[in-house]
């Protein structure tokens, strides 16, 4: 009997690493989806992430659940008002989840907003990058010319 138990344990140990090494299936989460959270990241994180994904994809899905619905709408609004994207489609729904200790089901609102690049997307991104670079150059020059003499004089 001990031999059969040892044999079963060896089989389980041999199977566990194979299961752990399985790659995530591509159906788990689409590559072009941004799942927005209410508190884990600031707005500009999601805005920059969506812009980065739009470099490679024609369309990106912004998805928010529960308290993150309003944050998701705000992010889509920021991107739309900047001229980078246009809203292609919006879906709302209720998602049912079971409470951990009870059998009751509670419902959370969910929003999915699909955004796509505008024709001027690439031009706007390049213009913003060149402005940012120019701003960094000017601020570094100002720092060198104005701050150092004041520190020496004091």
N, C-alpha and C positions, 0 to 999 in steps of 0.2 A: 504493500500500500504506500509506503514511504517513497518507493521508486516512482510510482505513478504521480504522486503529488509533486515531486521534484521535476518530473518530466513536463507537467503542466506549467509549473512556474517558469521553467526554461523556455517553453514555447511562448508564454506571455511576455517574458523579457525580450525575446527575439523579435516579437511583433511590435512592441511599443516604439522603438526607435524608427521603424519604418513609417508608422502612423504620424509620428512627430515631424518627420522630414517631408511629409507631403506638401507640395506647394499649394498656396491658396488658389482656389479655382477662380477663373476670371469672372464668373457669374456672381461672386460675393459682392463686389461693388464696382460699378462702372468707373473707368479711368477718368472720365470727364465730370465727375460729381464732386461737389464741395458740400460736405455735411457740416452745417453751421450749428454751433453750440451757443448757448446764452452767455456763459461766463468764462469759458476756457481761453479765448483769444480775443484781442481787440478787433474792432471793425477793419482797420487797415490790413490786418493779417489776411482776412478773407477776401478783401478787395484785391490785394496783390496776388493771392493764390489764384483767384479766378482769372486775372489778367495773364498770369503765367500759363495757366492751362489753355487759354484762348490762343496763345502763340502756336500751340500744336494742334488744337482742335477747332472745328468750326462752331461748335455749340457746347455749352457747359451748363450743367444742371446745378442750381443752388437748392439745397434741401434743408428744411428746418422742421423740428418736431417740438411741440409743446410751447414752452416759453421762448424758444428760438425763432418762432414764426415772425415776430416783428423785426428781429435782427436780420433775418433773411431778406425781408422786404426792403429794409434800409440799405443793405448791401447792393441789392439789385438797383435801387434808386440812385445810389452814388455812382455806380457804373454807367447807368443810363444817362444821368445828368452830365457826366464827364464827356459824353459823346462816343465812348468806346464800344458800347453795345446797344442792341435793341432787344426788347423782350419778345421772344418767339412764342412762348406758351406758358400758361400758369394753371396749375391744378391744386385744388385743396381737397382734403379728405380728413376723416377721423380714423385713428388707429387704435384698436382695442388692445389693452395689455392687462394681464392678470396681476393682482397684487401678490407680493411674495407669500404672505401668510393666509390670505383669504381666497375664496373661490370667486369673489366678485370681480367683474371686469370693469375697468375704467377706461375712458376714452380721452385721447389726446389729439389736438388738431395737428395737421401736417400740411406743409406747403412745399410745392416743387415749382421752381421758376427756371425755365430754360431760356438762356440768353445766348445771343449769337453776335459775332463781330459785325461792326459797321464797315462800310467801305473805307472809311478813314482810320480804322483801328491802327494799322502799322504806322501811318504818318503821325498820329497823335502820340503813340508810345515813343517814337524816335524824338519828337519835339520835346516831350517831357524829360527824357533822358539827357538831351543836350542842355536843357535849361538847368537841370539838377547838377550836371557837371560844371557848367559855368558858375553856378551859385557856390559850389564847393571851392572852386578856384578863387573866386572873389573873396570869400570869407577867410580862406587861408592867407591870402595876401594882406587883407586888412588886419588879421591877427598879428602877422609878422611885423607890419609897419607901425601899428598903434599900441599894441599891448606890451611889447618888450621894452620900449623906452620908458614907459610909465613904471615898470617894475624896477628898472635900473635907477631912475630918479628918486624913487621912494626910499 
